[in-house]
Amino acid sequence: MAPPPAPVPKDRCLPTPMGCLCILFIIVVAFGMLLFAVYDNSSHPKLPYFGVESASLNSLTMNGSRLSGEWNINLTFTNPNNGWNEASYNTICVSILYNNEHNPSLLASTQLAPFSKKDDATVLKQVQFKMDLHDAEIERSFSCGAVNFEIEMSTSVRFTGAFDFRKDYSLKVLCNPLTIKLSPGSSKWALAQGLTCQTTTTSG
């Protein structure tokens, strides 16, 4: 008995010119939307986040109204732009002040060297101050077991992104209140809890 004949292959449906145009149109639209998303994210960068992760006052000495000690503060800098923009910080001026609610008094200041950050990871920068001053009001606050300070920062930041985009900002940062308390069983004063700073900006 002869085997049955093989099935006749069906004709493959070839794309019509109109179908090709539709596919090309979809590709062009998708590519255009991608370019627009890149441009939009690059031209509207989010401002960086600043915070205080930890702070301590070591070797505190009080002699009447005279106070001396060493500050160790860890500041955080976060670029929230998910790789769309690189944030380049100019020299950062950092000051610590006693927060007396009426007229904050400057205790010490220093500078951080310029640096850049592209992705959204957090950069940790350590700041150290030496404090040596006469202030009866601060001395009384220390005797209560908790003292409020504040940190002020000023810098400029440049965002660079796709399509050779660049935008400059001048930033003023306030970290307040920086409350330190005496650690139980030691002479070390430490930050009660981390805090997020407030940022004001002027477009450059």
N, CA, C and O of each residue as an XYZ file, in Angstrom:
816
protein
N       0.859     -1.198      0.000
C       0.000      0.000      0.000
C       0.885      1.235      0.000
O       1.789      1.362      0.826
N       0.626      2.121     -0.909
C       1.469      3.318     -1.040
C       1.200      4.278      0.122
O       0.059      4.423      0.559
N       2.259      4.935      0.623
C       2.071      5.909      1.713
C       1.243      7.091      1.240
O       1.243      7.429      0.056
N       0.534      7.719      2.180
C      -0.274      8.889      1.794
C       0.612     10.026      1.321
O       1.745     10.163      1.784
N       0.127     10.819      0.431
C       0.952     11.938     -0.073
C       1.246     12.955      1.028
O       0.420     13.188      1.911
N       2.432     13.556      0.962
C       2.816     14.574      1.952
C       1.910     15.783      1.823
O       1.506     16.147      0.719
N       1.583     16.415      2.967
C       0.724     17.602      2.914
C       1.388     18.734      2.155
O       2.597     18.949      2.243
N       0.591     19.426      1.432
C       1.106     20.564      0.662
C       1.380     21.719      1.623
O       0.465     22.147      2.326
N       2.620     22.244      1.677
C       2.912     23.358      2.608
C       2.087     24.594      2.266
O       1.892     24.976      1.112
N       1.615     25.191      3.373
C       0.818     26.403      3.191
C       1.721     27.575      2.829
O       2.871     27.651      3.264
N       1.201     28.449      2.058
C       1.955     29.651      1.708
C       2.130     30.527      2.949
O       1.172     30.819      3.664
N       3.374     30.935      3.183
C       3.633     31.847      4.307
C       3.103     33.236      3.969
O       3.198     33.730      2.845
N       2.546     33.825      5.006
C       2.008     35.181      4.812
C       3.152     36.173      4.840
O       3.761     36.394      5.886
N       3.434     36.745      3.750
C       4.478     37.759      3.681
C       3.906     39.118      4.079
O       2.767     39.437      3.739
N       4.704     39.927      4.808
C       4.196     41.236      5.213
C       3.920     42.116      4.002
O       4.693     42.160      3.044
N       2.829     42.791      4.076
C       2.468     43.721      3.007
C       3.227     45.023      3.195
O       3.736     45.284      4.285
N       3.314     45.844      2.158
C       3.967     47.149      2.321
C       3.353     47.969      3.452
O       4.070     48.657      4.179
N       2.017     47.900      3.606
C       1.368     48.641      4.683
C       1.797     48.109      6.050
O       2.002     48.881      6.987
N       1.932     46.773      6.158
C       2.389     46.186      7.419
C       3.802     46.613      7.761
O       4.113     46.900      8.917
N       4.660     46.653      6.742
C       6.037     47.107      6.972
C       6.068     48.549      7.454
O       6.845     48.898      8.343
N       5.218     49.387      6.863
C       5.153     50.785      7.282
C       4.685     50.902      8.727
O       5.190     51.735      9.480
N       3.721     50.070      9.117
C       3.223     50.108     10.504
C       4.322     49.717     11.483
O       4.485     50.351     12.526
N       5.086     48.658     11.140
C       6.178     48.229     12.017
C       7.234     49.322     12.131
O       7.730     49.608     13.221
N       7.574     49.934     10.990
C       8.559     51.011     10.996
C       8.067     52.189     11.825
O       8.844     52.799     12.559
N       6.776     52.511     11.711
C       6.201     53.616     12.476
C       6.293     53.338     13.977
O       6.632     54.226     14.759
N       5.989     52.100     14.374
C       6.055     51.746     15.798
C       7.483     51.872     16.320
O       7.703     52.364     17.427
N       8.462     51.422     15.515
C       9.864     51.518     15.931
C      10.283     52.974     16.092
O      10.946     53.332     17.066
N       9.891     53.822     15.123
C      10.252     55.242     15.182
C       9.623     55.908     16.398
O      10.285     56.679     17.093
N       8.343     55.617     16.663
C       7.663     56.212     17.821
C       8.320     55.769     19.121
O       8.543     56.586     20.014
N       8.634     54.466     19.234
C       9.268     53.958     20.454
C      10.634     54.607     20.669
O      10.982     54.974     21.791
N      11.404     54.747     19.592
C      12.720     55.379     19.701
C      12.580     56.849     20.084
O      13.354     57.360     20.894
N      11.586     57.531     19.499
C      11.351     58.927     19.844
C      10.951     59.096     21.301
O      11.393     60.034     21.964
N      10.113     58.187     21.804
C       9.711     58.256     23.210
C      10.901     58.019     24.132
O      11.009     58.642     25.188
N      11.793     57.116     23.730
C      12.993     56.871     24.523
C      13.882     58.102     24.568
O      14.379     58.474     25.631
N      14.085     58.740     23.410
C      14.893     59.959     23.374
C      14.271     61.060     24.216
O      14.976     61.786     24.917
N      12.942     61.185     24.147
C      12.265     62.209     24.938
C      12.432     61.941     26.428
O      12.645     62.872     27.205
N      12.336     60.669     26.835
C      12.502     60.328     28.252
C      13.907     60.668     28.734
O      14.084     61.192     29.834
N      14.911     60.367     27.899
C      16.293     60.690     28.261
C      16.473     62.196     28.373
O      17.080     62.684     29.327
N      15.946     62.935     27.397
C      16.071     64.394     27.421
C      15.341     64.994     28.613
O      15.870     65.878     29.285
N      14.126     64.516     28.879
C      13.328     65.073     29.970
C      14.001     64.840     31.315
O      14.046     65.741     32.152
N      14.523     63.639     31.527
C      15.197     63.357     32.792
C      16.506     64.120     32.915
O      16.881     64.536     34.012
N      17.203     64.308     31.804
C      18.470     65.031     31.847
C      18.269     66.521     32.078
O      19.067     67.156     32.767
N      17.211     67.080     31.509
C      17.008     68.529     31.594
C      16.245     68.958     32.839
O      16.104     70.155     33.088
N      15.750     68.009     33.625
C      15.047     68.347     34.863
C      15.624     67.529     36.021
O      14.942     66.671     36.580
N      16.875     67.798     36.375
C      17.497     66.996     37.437
C      16.881     67.283     38.803
O      16.473     68.405     39.104
N      16.828     66.245     39.609
C      16.392     66.406     40.994
C      17.572     66.876     41.833
O      18.712     66.473     41.603
N      17.286     67.727     42.798
C      18.347     68.235     43.658
C      18.865     67.126     44.568
O      18.119     66.217     44.933
N      20.139     67.201     44.933
C      20.693     66.172     45.817
C      20.093     66.247     47.213
O      19.592     67.285     47.648
N      20.161     65.112     47.898
C      19.711     65.030     49.280
C      20.930     65.103     50.200
O      21.979     64.522     49.919
N      20.766     65.827     51.296
C      21.819     65.942     52.299
C      21.285     65.425     53.632
O      20.100     65.568     53.935
N      22.156     64.833     54.408
C      21.733     64.324     55.706
C      22.903     64.214     56.666
O      24.065     64.317     56.272
N      22.576     64.003     57.931
C      23.577     63.759     58.969
C      23.343     62.344     59.484
O      22.325     62.065     60.118
N      24.286     61.462     59.209
C      24.134     60.065     59.630
C      24.506     59.880     61.092
O      23.826     59.162     61.826
N      25.590     60.531     61.514
C      26.025     60.415     62.903
C      26.852     61.634     63.269
O      27.397     62.320     62.404
N      26.935     61.888     64.560
C      27.741     62.999     65.067
C      28.102     62.701     66.513
O      27.301     62.151     67.268
N      29.304     63.066     66.881
C      29.734     62.873     68.266
C      30.661     64.003     68.671
O      31.372     64.579     67.847
N      30.635     64.303     69.952
C      31.518     65.315     70.534
C      32.380     64.602     71.561
O      31.892     64.148     72.596
N      33.664     64.511     71.262
C      34.582     63.744     72.103
C      35.503     64.667     72.889
O      35.724     65.822     72.525
N      36.028     64.121     73.972
C      37.006     64.835     74.811
C      36.477     66.193     75.249
O      37.213     67.179     75.281
N      35.187     66.230     75.586
C      34.590     67.493     76.017
C      35.142     67.890     77.382
O      35.132     67.110     78.333
N      35.619     69.121     77.444
C      36.136     69.674     78.696
C      35.389     70.957     78.997
O      35.287     71.844     78.149
N      34.863     71.050     80.219
C      34.154     72.251     80.646
C      34.847     72.813     81.876
O      34.993     72.137     82.894
N      35.267     74.054     81.758
C      35.933     74.742     82.864
C      35.298     76.113     83.001
O      35.700     77.071     82.343
N      34.295     76.189     83.871
C      33.521     77.414     83.958
C      32.724     77.587     82.682
O      31.956     76.703     82.302
N      32.898     78.716     82.020
C      32.188     78.961     80.761
C      33.013     78.542     79.544
O      32.587     78.732     78.405
N      34.191     77.972     79.789
C      35.030     77.557     78.667
C      34.741     76.104     78.318
O      34.681     75.240     79.192
N      34.560     75.849     77.010
C      34.299     74.502     76.521
C      35.277     74.177     75.401
O      35.578     75.019     74.555
N      35.762     72.953     75.411
C      36.619     72.489     74.328
C      36.298     71.029     74.044
O      35.884     70.288     74.935
N      36.490     70.634     72.813
C      36.213     69.257     72.419
C      36.418     69.079     70.930
O      36.761     70.026     70.222
N      36.206     67.856     70.457
C      36.397     67.525     69.047
C      35.114     66.927     68.482
O      34.559     65.968     69.018
N      34.662     67.523     67.384
C      33.477     67.033     66.692
C      33.883     66.046     65.603
O      34.857     66.261     64.882
N      33.119     64.959     65.499
C      33.230     64.022     64.378
C      31.832     63.834     63.803
O      30.943     63.305     64.471
N      31.644     64.266     62.569
C      30.312     64.265     61.956
C      30.384     63.552     60.611
O      31.281     63.813     59.809
N      29.441     62.657     60.371
C      29.326     61.967     59.085
C      28.140     62.529     58.311
O      26.988     62.380     58.718
N      28.438     63.173     57.197
C      27.419     63.768     56.338
C      27.162     62.855     55.140
O      28.073     62.186     54.652
N      25.925     62.836     54.676
C      25.571     62.022     53.509
C      25.134     62.918     52.356
O      24.445     63.920     52.550
N      25.551     62.533     51.151
C      25.208     63.241     49.922
C      24.644     62.212     48.941
O      25.314     61.232     48.618
N      23.425     62.429     48.471
C      22.774     61.475     47.575
C      22.326     62.169     46.297
O      21.619     63.176     46.343
N      22.740     61.627     45.157
C      22.263     62.096     43.855
C      21.087     61.210     43.441
O      21.301     60.042     43.116
N      19.843     61.725     43.443
C      18.673     60.875     43.210
C      18.296     60.690     41.741
O      17.177     60.272     41.443
N      19.202     60.990     40.828
C      18.835     61.019     39.411
C      19.055     59.711     38.661
O      18.960     59.688     37.434
N      19.346     58.629     39.366
C      19.390     57.286     38.777
C      20.264     57.192     37.527
O      19.901     56.528     36.556
N      21.398     57.851     37.560
C      22.334     57.754     36.449
C      22.061     58.693     35.291
O      22.858     58.756     34.355
N      20.943     59.433     35.327
C      20.646     60.356     34.224
C      21.593     61.551     34.242
O      21.983     62.050     33.186
N      21.967     62.017     35.443
C      22.801     63.199     35.575
C      23.947     62.937     36.541
O      23.773     62.292     37.575
N      25.106     63.441     36.190
C      26.229     63.423     37.117
C      26.203     64.712     37.922
O      26.045     65.794     37.357
N      26.356     64.607     39.237
C      26.374     65.772     40.115
C      27.815     66.049     40.523
O      28.472     65.199     41.125
N      28.303     67.244     40.190
C      29.666     67.646     40.538
C      29.590     68.784     41.546
O      29.112     69.875     41.236
N      30.066     68.514     42.755
C      30.016     69.502     43.828
C      31.298     70.311     43.848
O      32.397     69.763     43.753
N      31.143     71.619     43.972
C      32.284     72.487     44.185
C      32.689     72.383     45.655
O      32.105     71.597     46.402
N      33.673     73.159     46.070
C      34.079     73.159     47.476
C      32.868     73.391     48.377
O      32.077     74.304     48.141
N      32.732     72.566     49.402
C      31.588     72.639     50.307
C      32.033     73.262     51.621
O      32.902     72.722     52.305
N      31.445     74.386     51.972
C      31.720     75.048     53.246
C      30.760     74.502     54.299
O      29.543     74.547     54.118
N      31.303     73.993     55.386
C      30.505     73.380     56.443
C      30.750     74.134     57.741
O      31.896     74.347     58.135
N      29.674     74.535     58.403
C      29.769     75.251     59.676
C      28.869     74.588     60.699
O      27.807     74.064     60.361
N      29.302     74.613     61.956
C      28.463     74.133     63.045
C      28.175     75.303     63.974
O      29.069     76.065     64.340
N      26.907     75.426     64.344
C      26.464     76.554     65.157
C      25.701     76.044     66.370
O      25.102     74.968     66.342
N      25.736     76.834     67.431
C      24.907     76.552     68.597
C      23.535     77.141     68.347
O      23.406     78.325     68.033
N      22.514     76.319     68.486
C      21.145     76.736     68.192
C      20.484     77.268     69.452
O      19.972     76.504     70.270
N      20.503     78.588     69.599
C      19.843     79.190     70.762
C      18.502     79.823     70.400
O      17.924     80.569     71.189
N      18.004     79.509     69.167
C      16.686     79.909     68.684
C      16.567     81.400     68.373
O      15.636     81.797     67.673
N      17.453     82.213     68.855
C      17.361     83.655     68.611
C      18.461     84.121     67.651
O      18.190     84.764     66.637
N      19.693     83.786     67.994
C      20.814     84.214     67.167
C      21.876     83.123     67.204
O      22.792     83.185     68.025
N      21.770     82.112     66.318
C      22.732     81.007     66.347
C      24.166     81.511     66.277
O      24.498     82.358     65.448
N      25.007     80.987     67.148
C      26.396     81.436     67.216
C      27.315     80.409     66.559
O      27.203     79.208     66.806
N      28.219     80.900     65.725
C      29.146     80.036     65.001
C      30.189     79.469     65.958
O      30.817     80.205     66.719
N      30.364     78.139     65.906
C      31.355     77.480     66.749
C      32.619     77.141     65.968
O      33.727     77.352     66.461
N      32.464     76.623     64.765
C      33.620     76.230     63.954
C      33.168     76.032     62.517
O      31.977     75.876     62.245
N      34.119     76.040     61.607
C      33.805     75.820     60.189
C      34.991     75.152     59.508
O      36.127     75.243     59.972
N      34.704     74.479     58.399
C      35.741     73.813     57.618
C      35.245     73.664     56.187
O      34.153     74.123     55.854
N      36.044     73.023     55.340
C      35.675     72.838     53.939
C      35.892     71.389     53.518
O      36.801     70.712     53.998
N      35.032     70.931     52.607
C      35.189     69.626     51.976
C      35.642     69.829     50.533
O      35.172     70.738     49.848
N      36.546     68.986     50.083
C      37.070     69.105     48.718
C      35.993     68.757     47.694
O      35.088     67.980     48.000
N      36.070     69.317     46.483
C      35.096     68.997     45.425
C      35.082     67.501     45.109
O      36.097     66.819     45.246
N      33.924     67.003     44.687
C      33.800     65.613     44.258
C      32.596     65.487     43.339
O      31.766     66.392     43.262
N      32.507     64.353     42.640
C      31.413     64.094     41.698
C      30.779     62.746     42.006
O      31.425     61.848     42.546
N      29.492     62.620     41.650
C      28.776     61.362     41.834
C      27.752     61.229     40.734
O      26.953     62.138     40.509
N      27.771     60.069     40.026
C      26.861     59.880     38.902
C      25.628     59.079     39.274
O      24.508     59.492     38.975
N      25.820     57.926     39.929
C      24.654     57.096     40.224
C      23.962     57.582     41.494
O      24.350     58.590     42.085
N      22.922     56.837     41.904
C      22.117     57.286     43.030
C      22.585     56.716     44.363
O      21.828     56.735     45.333
N      23.808     56.211     44.435
C      24.349     55.742     45.704
C      24.657     56.939     46.601
O      24.854     58.056     46.122
N      24.695     56.691     47.897
C      24.957     57.743     48.872
C      26.450     57.819     49.172
O      27.099     56.804     49.426
N      26.983     59.038     49.138
C      28.384     59.284     49.477
C      28.454     59.737     50.928
O      27.688     60.600     51.356
N      29.376     59.149     51.678
C      29.566     59.507     53.084
C      30.845     60.322     53.211
O      31.910     59.897     52.762
N      30.731     61.496     53.826
C      31.883     62.364     54.035
C      32.012     62.669     55.528
O      31.045     63.054     56.185
N      33.221     62.488     56.044
C      33.463     62.770     57.455
C      34.011     64.177     57.624
O      34.903     64.610     56.894
N      33.457     64.878     58.599
C      33.874     66.242     58.906
C      34.331     66.276     60.357
O      33.680     65.709     61.235
N      35.448     66.941     60.602
C      35.972     67.062     61.958
C      36.189     68.530     62.299
O      36.712     69.305     61.498
N      35.776     68.888     63.503
C      35.953     70.249     64.001
C      36.637     70.188     65.362
O      36.462     69.227     66.112
N      37.402     71.202     65.667
C      37.883     71.410     67.030
C      37.162     72.622     67.602
O      37.120     73.685     66.981
N      36.601     72.451     68.786
C      35.820     73.520     69.411
C      36.545     74.003     70.660
O      36.936     73.205     71.513
N      36.715     75.298     70.757
C      37.331     75.903     71.944
C      36.749     77.302     72.087
O      37.091     78.203     71.321
N      35.876     77.481     73.059
C      35.183     78.761     73.178
C      34.733     79.004     74.607
O      34.753     78.112     75.455
N      34.326     80.249     74.842
C      33.732     80.651     76.117
C      32.270     80.987     75.854
O      31.972     81.890     75.073
N      31.367     80.276     76.491
C      29.939     80.545     76.318
C      29.182     79.941     77.489
O      29.029     78.723     77.585
N      28.717     80.800     78.369
C      28.023     80.328     79.573
C      26.702     79.657     79.230
O      26.303     78.706     79.902
N      26.012     80.138     78.188
C      24.713     79.564     77.831
C      24.863     78.128     77.343
O      24.068     77.263     77.711
N      25.879     77.864     76.515
C      26.103     76.499     76.050
C      26.481     75.599     77.223
O      26.042     74.451     77.295
N      27.285     76.115     78.130
C      27.697     75.318     79.291
C      26.489     74.901     80.106
O      26.428     73.770     80.587
N      25.526     75.797     80.270
C      24.309     75.458     81.017
C      23.508     74.387     80.275
O      22.918     73.507     80.902
N      23.486     74.459     78.943
C      22.762     73.454     78.167
C      23.393     72.074     78.323
O      22.683     71.073     78.426
N      24.722     72.018     78.340
C      25.396     70.740     78.540
C      25.071     70.153     79.905
O      24.944     68.936     80.045
N      24.938     70.997     80.893
C      24.628     70.498     82.234
C      23.245     69.866     82.293
O      22.956     69.111     83.221
N      22.376     70.161     81.313
C      21.031     69.568     81.269
C      21.023     68.202     80.582
O      20.014     67.500     80.636
N      22.116     67.816     79.944
C      22.211     66.489     79.343
C      21.872     66.409     77.872
O      22.021     65.343     77.275
N      21.420     67.494     77.263
C      21.107     67.506     75.825
C      21.282     68.920     75.294
O      20.879     69.889     75.938
N      21.883     69.034     74.117
C      22.155     70.348     73.527
C      21.773     70.310     72.050
O      22.024     69.323     71.359
N      21.166     71.391     71.577
C      20.786     71.514     70.166
C      21.803     72.369     69.413
O      22.105     73.498     69.800
N      22.311     71.803     68.342
C      23.193     72.532     67.437
C      22.556     72.523     66.050
O      21.466     71.982     65.867
N      23.226     73.109     65.095
C      22.794     73.026     63.701
C      24.009     73.091     62.792
O      25.039     73.669     63.137
N      23.862     72.487     61.628
C      24.924     72.497     60.624
C      24.436     73.269     59.411
O      23.320     73.057     58.935
N      25.267     74.151     58.923
C      24.979     74.896     57.703
C      26.034     74.554     56.651
O      27.226     74.473     56.949
N      25.574     74.359     55.429
C      26.485     74.092     54.313
C      26.134     74.993     53.139
O      24.970     75.330     52.921
N      27.145     75.370     52.401
C      26.936     76.123     51.162
C      27.886     75.573     50.104
O      29.054     75.295     50.375
N      27.358     75.425     48.896
C      28.162     74.903     47.799
C      27.459     75.206     46.486
O      26.341     75.722     46.478
N      28.102     74.893     45.398
C      27.457     74.927     44.087
C      27.592     73.540     43.477
O      28.589     72.851     43.691
N      26.588     73.142     42.721
C      26.592     71.820     42.101
C      26.252     71.964     40.622
O      25.376     72.744     40.248
N      26.943     71.218     39.801
C      26.674     71.203     38.359
C      26.165     69.822     37.972
O      26.783     68.803     38.280
N      25.018     69.813     37.286
C      24.475     68.578     36.738
C      24.828     68.509     35.258
O      24.606     69.466     34.517
N      25.372     67.390     34.833
C      25.646     67.154     33.415
C      24.918     65.881     33.000
O      24.933     64.879     33.715
N      24.281     65.938     31.830
C      23.499     64.796     31.371
C      23.612     64.596     29.878
O      24.556     65.066     29.243
N      22.641     63.894     29.322
C      22.640     63.592     27.890
C      22.466     64.867     27.068
O      22.019     65.896     27.575
N      22.827     64.776     25.791
C      22.704     65.901     24.852
C      23.518     67.111     25.314
O      23.156     68.255     25.042
N      24.627     66.840     26.019
C      25.518     67.896     26.506
C      24.785     68.875     27.422
O      25.097     70.065     27.451
N      23.816     68.363     28.164
C      23.044     69.213     29.075
C      23.870     69.553     30.308
O      24.559     68.698     30.865
N      23.791     70.836     30.733
C      24.465     71.286     31.954
C      23.571     72.288     32.674
O      22.934     73.138     32.053
N      23.541     72.168     33.987
C      22.775     73.121     34.789
C      23.471     73.297     36.128
O      23.859     72.324     36.773
N      23.624     74.563     36.542
C      24.309     74.897     37.790
C      23.316     75.404     38.825
O      22.366     76.118     38.505
N      23.559     75.018     40.073
C      22.763     75.509     41.193
C      23.697     75.940     42.320
O      24.742     75.332     42.550
N      23.301     76.993     43.010
C      23.935     77.359     44.275
C      23.033     76.856     45.391
O      21.831     77.121     45.394
N      23.610     76.135     46.332
C      22.814     75.472     47.360
C      23.144     75.998     48.747
O      24.302     76.254     49.076
N      22.107     76.151     49.544
C      22.226     76.434     50.972
C      21.527     75.303     51.714
O      20.366     74.997     51.444
N      22.233     74.693     52.638
C      21.715     73.509     53.326
C      21.710     73.770     54.825
O      22.690     74.263     55.385
N      20.596     73.432     55.468
C      20.460     73.595     56.919
C      20.058     72.262     57.534
O      19.055     71.663     57.145
N      20.846     71.808     58.493
C      20.564     70.563     59.224
C      20.240     70.947     60.665
O      21.123     71.325     61.435
N      18.969     70.843     61.011
C      18.511     71.412     62.274
C      17.236     70.694     62.729
O      16.349     70.473     61.905
N      17.111     70.323     64.010
C      18.103     70.478     65.082
C      19.041     69.281     65.160
O      18.620     68.135     65.003
N      20.291     69.557     65.398
C      21.293     68.524     65.619
C      21.399     68.337     67.133
O      22.186     69.008     67.801
N      20.606     67.429     67.650
C      20.520     67.235     69.099
C      21.506     66.162     69.539
O      21.430     65.018     69.091
N      22.427     66.533     70.415
C      23.358     65.550     70.959
C      23.050     65.343     72.435
O      22.665     66.267     73.153
N      23.234     64.100     72.862
C      22.965     63.727     74.252
C      24.155     62.966     74.815
O      24.949     62.382     74.077
N      24.259     62.985     76.124
C      25.330     62.266     76.798
C      25.032     60.773     76.768
O      23.974     60.334     77.219
N      25.976     59.991     76.231
C      25.795     58.543     76.174
C      25.864     57.959     77.577
O      26.764     58.313     78.340
N      24.938     57.072     77.940
C      24.939     56.497     79.293
C      26.249     55.779     79.610
O      26.749     54.990     78.809
N      26.785     56.060     80.770
C      27.992     55.382     81.230
C      29.269     55.818     80.566
O      30.281     55.125     80.677
N      29.264     56.957     79.869
C      30.487     57.433     79.221
C      30.491     58.954     79.213
O      29.524     59.608     79.605
N      31.607     59.487     78.757
C      31.721     60.944     78.643
C      31.528     61.405     77.204
O      31.841     62.546     76.864
N      31.014     60.522     76.364
C      30.837     60.825     74.946
C      29.441     61.364     74.686
O      28.446     60.800     75.141
N      29.385     62.452     73.957
C      28.119     63.033     73.529
C      27.882     62.621     72.077
O      28.771     62.748     71.235
N      26.674     62.128     71.791
C      26.400     61.607     70.454
C      25.050     62.090     69.954
O      24.182     62.485     70.732
N      24.894     62.051     68.627
C      23.652     62.473     67.988
C      22.505     61.568     68.419
O      22.619     60.343     68.387
N      21.393     62.193     68.825
C      20.241     61.421     69.286
C      19.659     60.587     68.156
O      19.332     59.418     68.363
N      19.521     61.159     66.966
C      19.032     60.426     65.800
C      19.455     61.155     64.530
O      19.615     62.376     64.521
N      19.634     60.381     63.453
C      20.009     60.985     62.181
C      18.921     61.898     61.658
O      17.754     61.766     62.028
N      19.302     62.815     60.806
C      18.310     63.738     60.269
C      18.595     64.069     58.817
O      19.730     64.003     58.347
N      17.514     64.430     58.117
C      17.588     64.891     56.735
C      17.598     66.409     56.727
O      16.829     67.045     57.447
N      18.462     66.984     55.920
C      18.631     68.440     55.912
C      17.680     69.095     54.910
O      17.151     68.447     54.007
N      17.484     70.390     55.098
C      16.650     71.186     54.202
C      17.548     71.964     53.250
O      18.581     72.502     53.648
N      17.138     72.016     51.984
C      17.954     72.651     50.954
C      17.182     73.760     50.262
O      16.038     73.569     49.849
N      17.808     74.912     50.139
C      17.273     76.001     49.322
C      18.258     76.242     48.182
O      19.464     76.055     48.340
N      17.736     76.655     47.049
C      18.586     76.738     45.866
C      18.285     77.966     45.029
O      17.169     78.486     45.013
N      19.328     78.413     44.331
C      19.205     79.480     43.349
C      19.807     78.977     42.055
O      20.967     78.565     42.035
N      19.047     79.001     40.981
C      19.536     78.488     39.708
C      20.702     79.323     39.230
O      20.669     80.552     39.279
N      21.739     78.634     38.764
C      22.922     79.325     38.297
C      22.853     79.710     36.841
O      23.794     80.305     36.314
